[in-house]
Amino acid sequence: MKLQHWMKKEKSGLVSTTLELVKYEEKAGHQVEVRQPGENDVLYGGVTDPDIHLIHSQLGIKAYHDGKPKVMWMHGEPLSSVGNGISMKAICDLAPTMDAFIAMRKEEMPIWNSIKRTYLVPKGIDLEKFKPIDMMGTTKLEGSPAVLYIENWRGQRNPLYVCRAMEEVYKKFPDAKLHLMNVKDPKMKETFQALIKQCRWWPFIRTLMGPVGDVNKVYNMADIVVSGLFPLYARGIEAFGAGKAFIGAGYKETGYPWQCELDPMSMADAITRCWENYDLLKYRQWAQERHDVAETVRQSIDIYQRFL
């Protein structure tokens, strides 16, 4: 198949997910292209006469009425899509042009299905990129456990409840440490500096810093990766690929033992239980069975073919 993806170039989880899909579509033998909407700007690959359009951000004007099938990938959480004042309106504007939506989390299906017929595929990650590494010569993050928060910070997506949860974890495990990374907004950083000082969190919060280069390496340096997202989850499942535990109130995968609610005490309990029973689960295997982007692509190709 000849697959043309439409994606705005930016630094986001949407872009990371899209590029993983494209990589594994190409591995599966399909011809691919990633094009920036509104511009004759090919970001990757090359397709002259696509069989289908896959929309991740917007759609190029010339493609609106070309008679080709169009499927939109639903990357963002429905609530934040409304909350940011832009995304949900754009989705509704494009919906009449779409043949279908594809979602990656079952919890959001009721929302997207109300707008357009929606298919569900598993939310996968690139298991060639996110994997265990040889730690020889690499210093582990401080702490037992070393807890890492590294997802994109913005608005209500921040580690406030995680910090409060770690206050409880620290009471039981005095060697526990929390590492807050990837904060890009200076005002957000100043806010958490003030919180750490006022709440006297400095005994267990060891890091407050901006973006890191090799994310997979940092995952490998931690014990537990945590998320502040609710009611869904996002790229934090990359931790599984690196063989590490992931804990977030929005992660409700059936059978996963370290589930919690968006409540500091519940999160602290999940972190504590996880650390006390860490070897109960093989986290890399969990990723291979439930979060392999190759399987995401296999199922999505079957969906594309319905419209050809």
C-alpha positions in Angstrom: 0.0 0.0 0.0 1.0 3.6 -0.5 0.4 5.5 2.7 0.5 9.2 3.0 0.6 10.6 6.6 -0.2 14.2 7.4 1.6 15.5 10.5 2.7 18.9 11.8 6.4 19.0 12.7 6.8 19.6 16.4 8.3 18.1 19.6 5.5 16.0 21.0 4.3 12.5 21.8 2.1 12.7 18.7 5.1 13.0 16.5 7.0 10.2 18.2 4.0 7.9 17.9 3.5 8.8 14.2 7.1 8.3 13.3 7.1 4.9 15.0 4.0 3.9 13.0 5.6 5.0 9.7 8.8 3.1 10.6 7.0 -0.2 11.1 4.7 0.3 8.1 7.9 0.6 6.0 9.3 -2.5 7.7 6.1 -4.3 6.7 6.7 -3.5 3.0 4.5 -0.5 2.5 5.5 2.8 0.7 5.2 5.7 3.1 5.3 9.5 3.2 5.0 12.0 6.0 3.9 15.4 4.8 3.4 18.6 6.7 -0.2 20.0 6.3 -0.5 23.3 4.5 2.9 23.0 2.8 4.6 21.1 0.1 7.0 19.9 2.8 7.8 16.2 2.7 9.3 15.3 6.1 10.0 11.7 5.3 9.6 9.2 2.4 7.8 9.8 -0.8 4.4 8.9 -2.3 3.1 10.4 -5.5 -0.3 8.7 -5.7 -1.4 7.6 -2.2 -3.9 4.8 -1.7 -5.1 6.4 1.6 -4.5 9.5 3.7 -3.7 9.1 7.4 -4.2 12.3 9.4 -2.4 13.0 12.6 -2.6 16.8 12.8 -4.4 18.5 9.9 -5.0 17.6 6.2 -3.5 19.4 3.2 -6.1 21.3 1.2 -5.4 19.6 -2.1 -6.2 16.2 -0.5 -9.7 17.2 0.8 -11.6 16.2 -2.4 -9.3 13.7 -4.1 -11.6 10.8 -3.6 -9.1 8.8 -1.5 -10.0 7.2 1.8 -9.1 9.3 4.9 -8.5 8.0 8.4 -7.7 10.1 11.4 -5.5 8.9 14.2 -6.7 10.1 17.6 -3.5 10.9 19.6 -4.7 13.3 22.2 -6.9 12.8 25.3 -10.5 13.9 24.6 -10.6 16.1 27.7 -7.4 18.0 26.8 -8.6 18.2 23.2 -11.5 20.3 24.5 -9.4 22.0 27.2 -6.7 23.4 24.9 -9.4 25.3 22.9 -8.2 24.1 19.5 -8.0 20.4 19.0 -11.6 19.3 19.4 -12.9 22.0 17.1 -10.4 21.0 14.5 -11.4 17.3 14.9 -15.1 18.2 14.4 -14.3 20.3 11.4 -12.4 17.4 9.7 -14.7 14.6 10.8 -17.1 14.9 7.8 -14.2 14.4 5.5 -13.0 11.3 7.3 -14.0 7.7 6.7 -13.1 6.6 10.2 -11.0 7.3 13.3 -8.4 5.1 15.0 -7.9 5.2 18.7 -5.3 3.5 20.9 -6.9 3.5 24.3 -10.2 1.7 25.0 -11.3 4.3 27.6 -11.6 7.0 25.0 -13.7 5.0 22.5 -17.1 6.3 23.7 -16.1 9.9 23.0 -14.6 9.4 19.5 -17.3 7.0 18.5 -19.8 9.7 19.1 -18.1 11.9 16.5 -17.1 9.3 13.9 -16.9 5.5 13.6 -13.8 4.6 15.6 -11.6 1.5 15.4 -9.4 0.4 18.3 -5.7 -0.7 18.0 -3.2 -1.3 20.9 -1.0 1.6 21.8 2.5 0.4 20.9 6.0 1.6 21.2 9.2 1.0 19.2 10.7 -1.9 21.1 14.0 -1.6 19.1 14.4 1.9 20.5 13.1 1.4 24.0 15.0 -1.5 25.4 17.2 -2.6 28.3 20.9 -1.5 27.8 24.2 -2.6 29.2 24.6 -0.4 32.4 28.3 -0.9 32.6 29.8 2.5 33.2 26.4 4.1 33.6 25.4 5.5 37.0 21.9 4.5 38.2 19.7 7.4 39.4 19.9 7.9 43.1 17.3 6.1 45.3 15.9 2.8 46.3 13.6 3.0 44.6 14.7 5.7 42.0 11.4 7.0 40.8 11.3 9.0 37.5 8.9 11.5 36.1 9.8 12.5 32.5 6.6 13.0 30.5 5.8 16.4 28.8 4.8 19.0 31.4 1.9 21.4 30.5 -1.0 22.8 32.3 -2.6 20.1 34.4 -0.1 17.6 33.1 2.4 17.9 35.9 3.8 15.8 38.8 2.0 17.5 41.8 0.2 14.4 42.9 3.3 12.3 42.3 5.3 14.6 44.6 2.8 14.3 47.4 2.6 10.5 46.9 6.4 10.3 47.3 6.1 12.0 50.7 4.3 8.9 51.8 6.7 6.5 50.0 9.6 8.3 51.7 8.1 7.5 55.1 8.3 3.8 54.4 11.5 3.8 52.3 13.8 6.6 53.5 16.2 5.9 50.6 13.5 6.6 48.0 14.2 9.5 45.6 12.1 11.2 42.9 13.7 12.6 39.8 11.6 15.3 37.9 12.8 15.7 34.3 11.7 17.3 31.1 10.3 20.5 32.5 10.6 23.2 29.8 8.5 26.1 31.0 10.5 28.4 33.4 7.3 29.3 35.3 6.4 25.7 35.8 9.9 25.0 37.1 9.7 28.0 39.5 6.4 26.7 40.8 7.9 23.4 41.7 10.9 25.0 43.2 8.6 26.9 45.5 6.6 23.7 46.3 9.7 21.7 47.1 10.8 24.4 49.5 7.5 25.1 51.1 6.5 21.4 51.5 10.0 20.4 52.6 10.2 17.8 49.8 13.9 18.2 49.3 14.9 15.1 51.2 13.4 12.9 48.5 13.2 15.1 45.4 16.7 14.9 44.0 16.3 16.2 40.4 14.3 19.1 38.8 15.6 19.6 35.3 14.8 20.1 31.6 14.9 17.8 28.6 17.4 14.9 28.4 19.1 13.6 25.3 18.8 9.8 25.5 15.4 9.0 27.1 15.9 5.3 26.9 19.1 5.5 28.8 17.4 7.5 31.5 14.6 4.9 31.7 17.3 2.3 32.3 18.8 4.4 35.1 15.5 4.3 37.0 13.5 1.7 38.9 9.9 3.0 38.5 8.6 5.5 36.0 5.5 7.5 37.0 2.9 9.6 35.3 0.6 12.4 36.4 -1.9 11.9 33.6 -5.6 11.0 34.2 -7.9 9.5 33.0 -5.7 8.2 30.3 -2.0 7.5 29.7 0.6 8.4 27.1 4.2 7.8 26.2 5.1 6.6 29.8 4.7 3.0 28.6 8.1 3.4 27.0 9.4 2.4 30.4 8.1 -1.1 29.8 10.2 -1.4 26.8 13.3 -0.6 28.9 12.2 -3.3 31.3 11.0 -0.9 34.0 7.8 -0.6 36.0 5.3 2.1 35.0 2.7 3.6 37.4 0.1 6.1 36.4 -3.6 6.7 37.5 -4.6 6.5 33.8 -3.1 3.1 33.1 -5.8 0.5 33.7 -4.6 -2.4 31.4 -6.3 -5.6 32.5 -4.0 -7.7 34.7 -1.5 -5.0 35.5 -0.8 -5.2 39.3 0.4 -1.7 40.0 -2.8 0.3 39.2 -3.9 3.3 41.2 -6.3 6.3 41.3 -5.5 10.0 40.9 -5.0 10.3 44.6 -1.6 10.6 46.4 -2.3 7.8 48.9 -3.4 5.5 46.1 -0.3 6.3 44.1 2.0 5.9 47.1 0.4 2.5 47.7 1.0 1.4 44.1 4.7 2.6 44.2 5.2 0.8 47.6 3.6 -2.4 46.4 5.6 -2.3 43.2 8.9 -1.8 45.0 8.2 -4.6 47.5 7.1 -7.0 44.8 9.1 -5.7 41.8 9.9 -9.1 40.3 6.3 -10.1 40.1 6.2 -9.0 36.5 8.6 -9.1 33.6 8.1 -5.6 32.3 9.9 -6.0 28.9 7.7 -9.1 28.2 4.6 -7.0 29.2 5.6 -4.5 26.5 6.2 -7.2 23.9 2.8 -8.8 24.6 0.7 -5.6 24.9 2.6 -2.5 23.6 4.5 -3.5 20.4 4.0 -1.0 17.7 4.6 -3.7 15.1 1.3 -5.2 16.2 -0.3 -1.7 16.2 0.7 -1.4 12.6 -0.5 -4.9 11.7 -4.0 -4.1 13.0 -4.1 -0.7 11.5 -3.2 -2.0 8.0 -6.2 -4.3 8.3 -8.4 -1.3 9.0 -7.0 0.8 6.1 -7.7 -2.1 3.7 -11.4 -1.9 4.6 -11.7 1.4 2.8 -9.8 0.6 -0.4 
